[in-house]
């Protein structure tokens, strides 16, 4: 496969004025210019951070810690679950403490955290069903304001509302949110939920998220923008349990959604390393199996398809984030869709992603200051450390900073 080397938009240059703590130039000195974090959000579901940070977890802690260490070695962006039916199974008793422990743990590890989702007809709370539609909407909006406010500064990216294209016609079972969506319409419920999230945290990044990539989603996004909904980024789910989309479909989807000019996040990506779900299954949730083994052939396929997909997405200037949904096999649908196996051993896809994210797309080089302590830095956008044998300094390499001073301490 031909590699896409057109990554200029992922890189930046900066003129560095390197000084010591007294403000004197660090002249004629060799320094290591080493990247420590990507600006691009390479992410994965971080659900395991919840039991890991639970003080009552005992014998599984070392296993969870080993799994999280592998997670942290690869990713800088984690999604935590806020499904109302689980997060607040009993009205008035949200699981705020457990999510806060997990979010703070990830933040301490320099991971950006996203909450998923604030509103969804699936995994909704059964207790909402006892109320009329007006009250359901009121309580849903109060939930959004409460949680976005509680986590402000710790979780500042949210999937505000999930899968609205299907929401008013969802007929697998009755639920409170579908009732409201039928009542006030798709754009109506999106506008209400986004307004509540924006009020609670004006600086938050707010996503509309859907698995439906048809013209229906485009029409919905257009209607929301016309109505003034403050969508920060377009969320696209890419669960591929029935087979890889392929480069052509992927590029077509990017071309269709780029005309909005909004950042694009691939929010839930899965590629399995075992048998595929049969094509006649319309809802992936209907495929229920006790065992779904990963195979050597499937793991090779998963690795190659994931690499091609990530290369295409990283090369597109509007794509800001890619989130793998399952870190380990056996999570959603018991599928072999992780980058590690159930026993925490790494799969070929993990190793290939590491080669890309922390290798090919990673910057570490030696630079040298001139007699004035000036040096040019160039590399992939993100966080960096400058090091000599005895001292170090930190900086960010970003598009809009062309010149900066670095103090070596």
C-alpha angles and dihedrals in degrees: 000000000000112000119232107233096176095110102128090122089060093056137068141188128219136181108228126207102197117198138166125241091277091055094252118141116260093227131195093358132143115227135181110239103203130177117226102175140013122238087214111083110242101183149172139180107283098193091130089069088074099064091035091060094042105110091211095060109106128165096022094055097094091048090050092046091052090050093048092048089058089046093051093048090063111027139057099183128061134187119213124196121251099165103158095223090060102027092052105017088157117044112256094014107094122176091238096139096055093048092046092052090051094044094048091048090054093045090052087056090054093255122145110228130214127191119221121227131348094184131020135146091222118069088017121155114270091212090069089068093075091067132077119252095262091053093043090056092046092052092044091053092045088053091053094049092046097050099039088049094046093051098038109136092018101054111024100156120072139178090222099190130004133218099347095163090074096028103099094041096043105128107167091101138346116266138169099245095051088052091055093044090053088051102048102018135240097286090042096058092041091052092050096048095045091048090054093049092046091050092051095048116010091186096051121117105238122199134196106211132196144156091211107093095173128113087274091072092047091052090048093050091048091050091050093050090048088053091052098251107166098232109176097187141358113246117211122188115212108186103165103182089134094052143304115295091223131221095282096054092042093053091046091054091049091049092050096050100038092075090076088066091222126129113266124221123191093212106179116024125174133170116175127223095207138048116331125243108259113262094238091067105099099184113044089210089067090067104090121171133161095218129028107171127203114231133204090241091047093050091053090050092047091051095051095044093047092050092051092048095048092048091054094046096044089051094054112091096215096052109098103167144022120192123193106212102211121039094185131032118260099042118110110024088353085273126162089238100125131103089231129042127248091266091055094253112140123250125217090260091061092052092047093049089049090053089053104038098037097025123029093024095040129092127219121148145135120262130184130213122224126228089286095051092254124141136164119237124198131171148101113327115264145074122330142184124211114209141187124176091276110018142040142191135193133226144160121237106213138153100253099048111078099164133026144158121243121199114209112213 
